[in-house]
Amino acid sequence: MTDATPSAPARPVALVTGASRGLGAALAEALAPGHHVVAVARTTGALEELDDRIRRAGGQATLAPMDITNADAMAQLCRSIFDRWGRIAVWAHAAVHAPPLAPAGQLDPADWDKALACNAGAVGRLITFVAPLLGETGQALFFDDPRAGDKFFGAYGATKAAQIALARSWQAETERTGPRVHILEPAPMATATRARFFPGEDRGALAAPADEARRLLAEAGVPS
């Protein structure tokens, strides 16, 4: 965990997993005015660029360049957050593995395993790690992309659906006790993930991730 601000933050802490680009980076920037952002992603360079943007805007960030599928690393990160700050106010989960589109009968085993590990397996573990940090008053945000059953989306659609099913169970279980779990559906955005799925699409007609981040946080009632 690389800290850009060595003193304890005066702001509530927001954990953003998948923060290096796309919606995750936009969420981190949108949260930064009112939160100390803990930004998690595999790509160190992209995290450093995110940190530069947050700092130029007067915000604070702690960078955590790690893979969410590494259970030991994520457990250590959550323990470090607890030891330092005790709790978090928000967890926004935007990390995703988008395997190439392929017929269900021709799925690449390596891509299937990566999609299963990132989109479903890691989330199951992260909920158990992050729930104690959120306590009764924190908020967790998940982002649906309903592709289950769409042709050629087998690996992505199935594993993303599994992720959202986990989130919906957690949402139902914590309705009275907290934390509040939100399942939000972004509009089609001009992101690298979308470009992999729809390479010939007119990107000018798509929403900007920054605009969607602000809209989704407002929809969930998360202060920025």
NUKOL-378270 format. One record per residue (C-alpha): residue number from 1; residue in three letters; x, z, y. Coordinates in pm, 1 decimal. Last residue first. Layout:
<torros>
> num	residu	px	pz	py
> NUM	ALA	X	Z	Y $
...
</torros>
This chain:
<torros>
> num	residu	px	pz	py
> 224	SER	-1890.8	-310.5	1288.3 $
> 223	PRO	-2181.3	-89.3	1185.3 $
> 222	VAL	-2321.5	-162.4	839.3 $
> 221	GLY	-2697.3	-214.4	851.6 $
> 220	ALA	-2692.8	-436.2	544.0 $
> 219	GLU	-2838.9	-729.7	735.5 $
> 218	ALA	-2596.4	-661.5	1023.5 $
> 217	LEU	-2303.2	-672.8	782.5 $
> 216	LEU	-2438.3	-998.2	639.1 $
> 215	ARG	-2480.8	-1161.0	979.7 $
> 214	ARG	-2133.9	-1060.3	1103.1 $
> 213	ALA	-1969.9	-1189.0	786.4 $
> 212	GLU	-2177.1	-1507.7	797.3 $
> 211	ASP	-2057.6	-1590.5	1147.7 $
> 210	ALA	-1694.2	-1527.6	1055.0 $
> 209	PRO	-1730.8	-1733.0	735.1 $
> 208	ALA	-1847.7	-2036.7	937.5 $
> 207	ALA	-2166.2	-2189.3	800.3 $
> 206	LEU	-2162.0	-2535.9	647.7 $
> 205	ALA	-2274.1	-2864.4	807.6 $
> 204	GLY	-1926.3	-2945.3	933.6 $
> 203	ARG	-1795.9	-2909.1	580.5 $
> 202	ASP	-1964.2	-3233.7	476.9 $
> 201	GLU	-1929.6	-3210.4	98.7 $
> 200	GLY	-1693.1	-3430.1	-97.1 $
> 199	PRO	-1504.5	-3148.3	-272.3 $
> 198	PHE	-1813.3	-2950.2	-380.1 $
> 197	PHE	-1695.6	-2686.2	-628.6 $
> 196	ARG	-1335.3	-2659.2	-512.9 $
> 195	ALA	-1446.1	-2689.9	-149.2 $
> 194	ARG	-1681.1	-2393.3	-199.4 $
> 193	THR	-1389.9	-2175.6	-308.2 $
> 192	ALA	-1173.4	-2293.4	-18.1 $
> 191	THR	-1441.2	-2185.1	226.3 $
> 190	ALA	-1677.0	-2366.4	464.1 $
> 189	MET	-1980.5	-2153.5	388.7 $
> 188	PRO	-2311.9	-2197.1	207.0 $
> 187	ALA	-2529.6	-1906.7	326.1 $
> 186	PRO	-2431.9	-1566.2	196.2 $
> 185	GLU	-2656.9	-1377.3	-45.9 $
> 184	LEU	-2646.8	-999.0	-21.2 $
> 183	ILE	-2659.7	-726.1	-282.8 $
> 182	HIS	-2640.0	-389.6	-107.3 $
> 181	VAL	-2558.7	-57.6	-273.9 $
> 180	ARG	-2631.6	260.9	-81.0 $
> 179	PRO	-2423.7	550.1	-211.8 $
> 178	GLY	-2649.8	723.6	-267.0 $
> 177	THR	-2878.5	975.7	-435.0 $
> 176	ARG	-3223.2	819.3	-422.4 $
> 175	GLU	-3141.7	452.7	-482.8 $
> 174	THR	-2822.4	538.2	-672.5 $
> 173	GLU	-2925.0	427.2	-1022.7 $
> 172	ALA	-3109.2	118.2	-899.7 $
> 171	GLN	-2811.6	-2.5	-694.7 $
> 170	TRP	-2569.5	69.7	-979.6 $
> 169	SER	-2783.4	-140.0	-1212.8 $
> 168	ARG	-2803.8	-415.1	-951.0 $
> 167	ALA	-2425.8	-411.1	-906.5 $
> 166	LEU	-2366.7	-448.1	-1279.3 $
> 165	ALA	-2613.9	-738.8	-1291.5 $
> 164	ILE	-2434.7	-891.5	-990.7 $
> 163	GLN	-2104.6	-891.5	-1176.7 $
> 162	ALA	-2261.3	-1035.7	-1491.5 $
> 161	ALA	-2417.0	-1313.7	-1285.1 $
> 160	LYS	-2073.4	-1392.4	-1140.6 $
> 159	THR	-1937.1	-1411.4	-1494.9 $
> 158	ALA	-2208.2	-1646.0	-1619.3 $
> 157	GLY	-2211.6	-1873.2	-1314.7 $
> 156	TYR	-1834.6	-1907.1	-1292.1 $
> 155	ALA	-1777.3	-1984.7	-1657.3 $
> 154	GLY	-2084.0	-2205.5	-1703.5 $
> 153	PHE	-2094.7	-2383.3	-1365.3 $
> 152	PHE	-2089.3	-2733.2	-1518.2 $
> 151	LYS	-2470.5	-2747.2	-1521.0 $
> 150	ASP	-2641.3	-2462.4	-1339.6 $
> 149	GLY	-2752.4	-2185.0	-1575.5 $
> 148	ALA	-2613.0	-1901.4	-1367.3 $
> 147	ARG	-2521.3	-2037.8	-1024.1 $
> 146	PRO	-2668.0	-1758.7	-811.4 $
> 145	ASP	-2394.8	-1679.4	-557.5 $
> 144	ASP	-2444.8	-1309.3	-487.1 $
> 143	PHE	-2230.1	-1104.0	-254.7 $
> 142	PHE	-2173.3	-735.0	-318.4 $
> 141	LEU	-2161.7	-462.9	-52.6 $
> 140	ALA	-2113.0	-91.4	-115.3 $
> 139	GLN	-2220.0	171.4	138.3 $
> 138	GLY	-2112.6	532.0	176.0 $
> 137	THR	-2343.9	830.3	226.9 $
> 136	GLU	-2363.4	994.3	-115.2 $
> 135	GLY	-1996.3	971.0	-207.7 $
> 134	LEU	-1816.0	648.0	-123.4 $
> 133	LEU	-1481.7	766.0	-259.4 $
> 132	PRO	-1642.5	892.5	-581.8 $
> 131	ALA	-1803.2	548.1	-635.5 $
> 130	VAL	-1474.4	360.6	-582.4 $
> 129	PHE	-1299.4	416.4	-914.1 $
> 128	THR	-1607.0	387.0	-1139.5 $
> 127	ILE	-1727.6	82.7	-946.7 $
> 126	LEU	-1379.2	-64.8	-969.7 $
> 125	ARG	-1381.0	-56.3	-1348.9 $
> 124	GLY	-1699.4	-259.3	-1389.0 $
> 123	VAL	-1586.3	-486.3	-1107.2 $
> 122	ALA	-1258.9	-563.1	-1283.0 $
> 121	GLY	-1438.4	-671.1	-1598.9 $
> 120	ALA	-1698.4	-893.7	-1431.5 $
> 119	ASN	-1563.9	-1144.4	-1179.7 $
> 118	CYS	-1193.5	-1087.1	-1230.2 $
> 117	ALA	-1156.4	-1038.9	-1606.2 $
> 116	LEU	-1439.8	-1274.7	-1704.6 $
> 115	ALA	-1318.3	-1546.8	-1469.3 $
> 114	LYS	-960.5	-1507.9	-1591.6 $
> 113	ASP	-1068.0	-1517.4	-1958.3 $
> 112	TRP	-1282.5	-1826.7	-1901.9 $
> 111	ASP	-1000.8	-2001.6	-1718.8 $
> 110	ALA	-759.8	-1927.9	-2003.3 $
> 109	PRO	-1010.5	-2042.0	-2266.6 $
> 108	ASP	-1073.4	-2377.0	-2090.1 $
> 107	LEU	-1444.0	-2447.6	-2118.2 $
> 106	GLN	-1525.9	-2776.8	-2290.3 $
> 105	GLY	-1861.4	-2709.8	-2453.5 $
> 104	ALA	-1993.3	-2543.7	-2140.0 $
> 103	PRO	-1918.3	-2860.0	-1943.6 $
> 102	ALA	-1656.0	-2803.2	-1673.9 $
> 101	LEU	-1627.8	-2699.7	-1310.2 $
> 100	PRO	-1285.7	-2557.0	-1234.2 $
> 99	PRO	-1260.7	-2177.8	-1239.6 $
> 98	ALA	-1362.0	-1979.7	-930.1 $
> 97	HIS	-1217.0	-1628.9	-952.8 $
> 96	VAL	-1379.9	-1390.9	-707.6 $
> 95	ALA	-1289.4	-1110.5	-468.1 $
> 94	ALA	-1552.0	-1044.9	-200.2 $
> 93	HIS	-1628.0	-676.3	-262.2 $
> 92	ALA	-1709.9	-487.0	57.4 $
> 91	TRP	-1664.3	-110.6	19.1 $
> 90	VAL	-1775.8	95.4	316.7 $
> 89	ALA	-1748.0	453.9	443.8 $
> 88	ILE	-1441.0	562.7	249.5 $
> 87	ARG	-1341.0	908.7	132.7 $
> 86	GLY	-1069.5	1172.2	122.2 $
> 85	TRP	-839.7	1006.4	375.5 $
> 84	ARG	-486.2	1034.1	238.8 $
> 83	ASP	-525.3	1172.5	-111.0 $
> 82	PHE	-849.4	981.5	-168.0 $
> 81	ILE	-702.9	651.8	-49.2 $
> 80	SER	-396.9	709.7	-267.0 $
> 79	ARG	-620.8	779.8	-568.1 $
> 78	CYS	-809.1	457.4	-499.4 $
> 77	LEU	-482.7	263.5	-483.3 $
> 76	GLN	-351.9	426.5	-801.0 $
> 75	ALA	-668.6	333.1	-990.6 $
> 74	MET	-639.8	-20.7	-855.7 $
> 73	ALA	-279.8	-52.7	-970.7 $
> 72	ASP	-355.0	90.1	-1315.7 $
> 71	ALA	-655.7	-139.3	-1365.0 $
> 70	ASN	-470.3	-458.8	-1278.7 $
> 69	THR	-768.6	-697.2	-1257.8 $
> 68	ILE	-792.6	-626.9	-884.0 $
> 67	ASP	-453.9	-792.2	-832.9 $
> 66	MET	-241.8	-630.4	-565.2 $
> 65	PRO	-122.8	-668.0	-206.3 $
> 64	ALA	-268.4	-353.1	-46.0 $
> 63	LEU	-246.5	-383.4	332.2 $
> 62	THR	-356.4	-98.5	557.9 $
> 61	ALA	-528.2	-214.0	872.9 $
> 60	GLN	-597.8	-109.2	1230.2 $
> 59	GLY	-780.7	-290.1	1508.4 $
> 58	GLY	-692.9	-388.7	1865.1 $
> 57	ALA	-784.9	-756.2	1839.6 $
> 56	ARG	-418.6	-852.8	1807.4 $
> 55	ARG	-392.3	-591.7	1531.0 $
> 54	ILE	-672.6	-748.5	1329.0 $
> 53	ARG	-527.5	-1098.3	1365.3 $
> 52	ASP	-179.6	-985.1	1264.5 $
> 51	ASP	-322.0	-792.4	968.8 $
> 50	LEU	-500.4	-1103.7	847.9 $
> 49	GLU	-174.8	-1300.6	869.9 $
> 48	GLU	-4.0	-1026.3	669.2 $
> 47	LEU	-281.2	-1040.6	411.1 $
> 46	ALA	-238.0	-1417.6	382.0 $
> 45	GLY	133.8	-1376.4	323.2 $
> 44	THR	84.0	-1105.9	60.7 $
> 43	THR	-154.5	-1308.9	-154.1 $
> 42	ARG	-301.1	-1090.0	-431.4 $
> 41	ALA	-574.1	-929.0	-223.4 $
> 40	VAL	-678.5	-586.1	-95.2 $
> 39	ALA	-736.9	-497.2	271.0 $
> 38	VAL	-784.6	-131.6	362.0 $
> 37	VAL	-956.2	-157.3	700.8 $
> 36	HIS	-966.5	128.9	950.5 $
> 35	HIS	-1314.3	86.6	1087.2 $
> 34	GLY	-1514.5	15.7	1403.7 $
> 33	PRO	-1345.6	-293.7	1546.2 $
> 32	ALA	-1203.7	-380.0	1201.0 $
> 31	LEU	-1531.1	-446.2	1019.4 $
> 30	ALA	-1567.1	-804.4	1144.2 $
> 29	GLU	-1202.2	-877.9	1072.5 $
> 28	ALA	-1224.3	-742.8	718.0 $
> 27	LEU	-1552.1	-928.1	662.0 $
> 26	ALA	-1395.1	-1255.4	777.2 $
> 25	ALA	-1099.8	-1202.6	542.0 $
> 24	GLY	-1338.5	-1143.2	251.4 $
> 23	LEU	-1562.7	-1437.7	345.5 $
> 22	GLY	-1279.8	-1687.4	325.8 $
> 21	ARG	-924.4	-1557.2	298.5 $
> 20	SER	-699.4	-1263.4	208.5 $
> 19	ALA	-960.0	-987.7	179.7 $
> 18	GLY	-1061.5	-1011.6	-185.5 $
> 17	THR	-1138.9	-640.8	-199.2 $
> 16	VAL	-1231.3	-489.5	136.0 $
> 15	LEU	-1216.5	-110.7	166.9 $
> 14	ALA	-1355.8	26.9	494.0 $
> 13	VAL	-1229.6	360.3	630.5 $
> 12	PRO	-1403.3	547.7	910.9 $
> 11	ARG	-1214.8	547.6	1241.5 $
> 10	ALA	-973.5	811.8	1372.4 $
> 9	PRO	-716.1	674.1	1130.6 $
> 8	ALA	-446.2	896.7	979.0 $
> 7	SER	-108.0	816.6	1131.1 $
> 6	PRO	123.3	551.9	981.2 $
> 5	THR	-63.0	249.4	1122.5 $
> 4	ALA	38.6	-82.7	967.3 $
> 3	ASP	38.4	74.2	624.1 $
> 2	THR	160.9	-119.1	324.2 $
> 1	MET	0.0	0.0	0.0 $
</torros>
